[in-house]
């Protein structure tokens, strides 16, 4: 079940070796690996054939062959990447290649003249060669001899320059990029694989033939599905009373011939129980003269179900459509998996002249789309904590109440079930059979110190597993990968996107589109992952193209994914010392430590190294944050991904610079980044967080200039360090995200030329006392040239609001912006007209006096696509919107606007929610007086901490209030 992802990974590896600008392949190396590559595309197409087989077929034999194919591919990939690694390392260690681009600016302060000779000079740009001509940037003179010379620059009066501490071994003009020395690439010779490739191809072809045979001769699955009836057994339904009422009213209110309804949700969420409760409800019994219930399941036998429905409706096996004329009929098709049920539904839709309501329960929303064009879908929700505890206690104690001494533990146990009724019922069954009312036993269950939850997860895995087993091939490994993250961890979209990218699970597709497609399928349609949408979609009645903020797996699904991943050697999660000393760790492609201290134990680390150092591609430290440094795994030579954000490192671990195949590096480190970081020229993602965000009065920490030589970088997230733009022609053409860095105005002015494909920019600008708003506006003018920029987050580190300041220049911004976050700018509200004219802007967040002044009056037909607006820490008094502005606004959030008195909107402007946090009480009064358009409603939340006891006010306003 992991062969498909393995094929993609190997294809990406070969593509990179063949076409990377870093490598020069020695003949006949291209031909050797090209022949292996040509076998992979047909194999991938064969693996995709499994997606078209029916869910009633057993996949045991096919899955076993899938595992054999995966092992063959991984074995060859290990051999290939080991050879490439050895050759890269042998060349980068060569003295001639280790020339580093480093500068010596030590003693620069002493060389700076004390008088200002150029009034237009505002900053100094560091670099070598000559700077481009710019009135705000002085000329940087560089020594041309081979011996060290001081750099001569002008020093403005009163300036305190914080210069980077940078050293040089040779003249900067003679320095060479690590991966391209003297115009030559790294030489890669794959001649030693000439005998391995034919045997690999032969083994692949033989296994492929076996796979095709088993695919064509799949037997019917003989697994027992009796566990499905655990919840829907005509017992008392607890919880979901709101959706019960919603479904019942929908069934009884609909008039006409035929209507279709669907209860959609993950396995074990209570779809059958909810449908059964409605089916047996007395009002439904009196409303529908005829009823039929059929449990479909994966082994759908259409003819049998068809006859069963006729038998229940008529009492006979052959129908007479005249007997249904004018009558109301309710048909429930429970646990539908396939689209073959269309024929059954189509028959009843068009055959009988009667009012037929068909209710379907299904795990997969895709099933409902082919039934009919108009199907009322109810997404069955998880139980809340009160409902979960009530269900748990009812299953354990029956009509008796929960004993007082067990109440607290019962609450925690119910919470740990995360609202999934199947987990609650299974845990309750185990507790009931144990007949143990000892508080210590219940506390152990609540804290997961015994096997109760593990046993429950193992039992319900029989119900959950088919949802994974019958996923399309392209979804299986991304779904499994989501299980590697800690329990209850909401995975940010950017993190899972970057981590999946470096796994190589997608081929020849836009990564963002591929990940978005996977998440949409898993979350919205397959109901296998929990998710939160961005604020602008919270109130959308119809989400066509959702924007995910975070996603995660339910703990029951996490258990399934981790078990499958370990069995297939995709990854192994280690919590205890004994787990690392077992055979299960051997050959794993990824190790995830949920106890970071384990890697500090020498024997543990040695055993793990011996068993999987040659195969491991990812090392993830996901345990609780650890205050003290431990080794981070430089023994894993083929490592692609190292995430050690949960480890505190006092200095950058230079030993990892030998991991030249790294593509993803995330560290928590307060030390300086070494100039030799450019050795990791394969890096695509670089994330460096400080241990603390406390600013210390000392010389700033700089991002090494050598970072501009790392041409594969796509994501840079370095918090608290200052970025310096080089003056040479280096640029990061693949970089799409640059966030967290500090930068001077001068650096920003250079940036647009260095990162032409940037889509997300988050930068903190450090203003000097001599910088004014014209300089800041010039900075935005340069940012406006970034044509691909969609998200801009810009804040002033040391904001100083200059009241009554005249702005002679205009504000320029990229036209393609969708999200804009500004903080500390101190601009006049007049500049909001420029922002309001941005045609694609959806999210606007203004903090820390980004704009100042008492009145903001939005002009007509402005902010046409804006959906979310945040204003925090502002001296705004009156906010007025003219007709035609903010037509799509959904949510307004006002925080710490202590002077805000009036919000005035024309009646045609309507939004769904407004939140006031610690604002002037007059603002709430103004909101209560807003005129709403017909049929509009407004949810108002006001929070105030001015009094001793914080106060929260919530109410809903309607147009007719």
HELIX and SHEET records of a PDB file:
HELIX    1   1 UNK A    3  UNK A   19  1                                  17    
HELIX    2   2 UNK A   29  UNK A   48  1                                  20    
HELIX    3   3 UNK A   49  UNK A   52  5                                   4    
HELIX    4   4 UNK A   60  UNK A   92  1                                  33    
HELIX    5   5 UNK A  108  UNK A  111  1                                   4    
HELIX    6   6 UNK A  172  UNK A  174  5                                   3    
HELIX    7   7 UNK A  191  UNK A  193  5                                   3    
HELIX    8   8 UNK A  194  UNK A  216  1                                  23    
HELIX    9   9 UNK A  226  UNK A  230  5                                   5    
HELIX   10  10 UNK A  241  UNK A  253  1                                  13    
HELIX   11  11 UNK A  271  UNK A  279  1                                   9    
HELIX   12  12 UNK A  282  UNK A  287  1                                   6    
HELIX   13  13 UNK A  302  UNK A  314  1                                  13    
HELIX   14  14 UNK A  321  UNK A  324  5                                   4    
HELIX   15  15 UNK A  339  UNK A  341  5                                   3    
HELIX   16  16 UNK A  342  UNK A  351  1                                  10    
HELIX   17  17 UNK A  366  UNK A  369  1                                   4    
HELIX   18  18 UNK A  385  UNK A  397  1                                  13    
HELIX   19  19 UNK A  404  UNK A  406  5                                   3    
HELIX   20  20 UNK A  407  UNK A  416  1                                  10    
HELIX   21  21 UNK A  421  UNK A  434  1                                  14    
HELIX   22  22 UNK A  439  UNK A  446  1                                   8    
HELIX   23  23 UNK A  452  UNK A  469  1                                  18    
HELIX   24  24 UNK A  473  UNK A  482  1                                  10    
HELIX   25  25 UNK A  493  UNK A  503  1                                  11    
HELIX   26  26 UNK A  511  UNK A  520  1                                  10    
HELIX   27  27 UNK A  521  UNK A  525  3                                   5    
HELIX   28  28 UNK A  535  UNK A  537  5                                   3    
HELIX   29  29 UNK A  555  UNK A  567  1                                  13    
HELIX   30  30 UNK A  577  UNK A  580  1                                   4    
HELIX   31  31 UNK A  583  UNK A  585  5                                   3    
HELIX   32  32 UNK A  596  UNK A  600  5                                   5    
HELIX   33  33 UNK A  602  UNK A  612  1                                  11    
HELIX   34  34 UNK A  654  UNK A  658  5                                   5    
HELIX   35  35 UNK A  675  UNK A  679  5                                   5    
HELIX   36  36 UNK A  705  UNK A  709  5                                   5    
HELIX   37  37 UNK A  745  UNK A  754  1                                  10    
HELIX   38  38 UNK A  773  UNK A  783  1                                  11    
HELIX   39  39 UNK A  829  UNK A  831  5                                   3    
HELIX   40  40 UNK A  832  UNK A  836  1                                   5    
HELIX   41  41 UNK A  921  UNK A  928  1                                   8    
SHEET    1   A 3 UNK A  23  UNK A  25  0                                        
SHEET    2   A 3 UNK A 184  UNK A 188  1                                        
SHEET    3   A 3 UNK A 180  UNK A 181 -1                                        
SHEET    1   B 5 UNK A 290  UNK A 297  0                                        
SHEET    2   B 5 UNK A 328  UNK A 336  1                                        
SHEET    3   B 5 UNK A 355  UNK A 362  1                                        
SHEET    4   B 5 UNK A 258  UNK A 264  1                                        
SHEET    5   B 5 UNK A 376  UNK A 379  1                                        
SHEET    1   C 3 UNK A 491  UNK A 492  0                                        
SHEET    2   C 3 UNK A 548  UNK A 552 -1                                        
SHEET    3   C 3 UNK A 530  UNK A 533 -1                                        
SHEET    1   D17 UNK A 572  UNK A 574  0                                        
SHEET    2   D17 UNK A 590  UNK A 593  1                                        
SHEET    3   D17 UNK A 618  UNK A 621  1                                        
SHEET    4   D17 UNK A 641  UNK A 649  1                                        
SHEET    5   D17 UNK A 664  UNK A 669  1                                        
SHEET    6   D17 UNK A 685  UNK A 689  1                                        
SHEET    7   D17 UNK A 715  UNK A 718  1                                        
SHEET    8   D17 UNK A 737  UNK A 743  1                                        
SHEET    9   D17 UNK A 760  UNK A 765  1                                        
SHEET   10   D17 UNK A 791  UNK A 796  1                                        
SHEET   11   D17 UNK A 819  UNK A 823  1                                        
SHEET   12   D17 UNK A 843  UNK A 847  1                                        
SHEET   13   D17 UNK A 868  UNK A 872  1                                        
SHEET   14   D17 UNK A 891  UNK A 895  1                                        
SHEET   15   D17 UNK A 913  UNK A 917  1                                        
SHEET   16   D17 UNK A 937  UNK A 944  1                                        
SHEET   17   D17 UNK A 951  UNK A 958 -1                                        
SHEET    1   E 2 UNK A 827  UNK A 828  0                                        
SHEET    2   E 2 UNK A 851  UNK A 852  1                                        
SHEET    1   F 3 UNK A 855  UNK A 858  0                                        
SHEET    2   F 3 UNK A 878  UNK A 881  1                                        
SHEET    3   F 3 UNK A 902  UNK A 904  1                                        
END                                                                             
